[in-house]
Amino acid sequence: MNENKGNAASEQGTSTEAMEWVNGSGLDEQSKSNLLQFIMNFPSLTFFRDSDEYLDTIESEHGITLPPWLRELRKEFAGFTDPMPARFISYEDDCARFDIVHKIWYMFSLGDMGEDDKSLFIEYAKMYPIGSWVENDRSYLAVSLEDPQDRSIYEFAREDLSDSRTAREAPYPDAVFNSYPRMLSRLYQFKAPNGDVVQAVNM
């Protein structure tokens, strides 16, 4: 993901360098395959990976413990630095916004939420947001803070979580990708600052 323009504690690299990071990592073969697909789809982007110090800062600032798998992954490959919204060719599983996925432009960042949302997202839903719909609060992407073995990426609207909490019901975000690398591999367009659309090479 992009942290807007990256972060001071990240290492940036070209697509060639990013592929070297992934190929030389200890990630499983499926994760490597998905990440390499994403990099090859957008060879003109600048990519980055995080340091332990940066991830420690994120945990301290947001009062959370990142899932171990997410920490390990982002130290090998975190995402793209270019500050551009992106959209998916599809979700992999059903959710409330399944039929309009092609209309949703997401921006990505760890802890992508307002200060007032922490109690709703983190304390109530046990979800840590990593991206959101740029136009409104009707779609967030998040990872589970409750189950450290759960690598799924979840989707939900803020209003739905709020309604569930008011009704004293359990939250029900939908798992839309089985992993972070798989999520990245399903991105197919970026919107440049000048309005041009950057299309995936292999989709």
Secondary structure, 3 states (H helix, E strand, C coil): CCCCCCCCCEEEECHHHHHHHHHCCCCCHHHHHHHHHHHHHCCCCCEEEECHHHHHHHHHHHCCCCCHHHHHHHHHCCEECCCCCEEECCCCCCCCCHHHHHHCCEEECCCCCCHHHHHHHHHHCCEEEEEEECCCCCCEEEEECCCCCCCCEEEECHHHHHHHHHCCCCCCCEEEECCHHHHHHCEEEEECCCCCEEECCCC
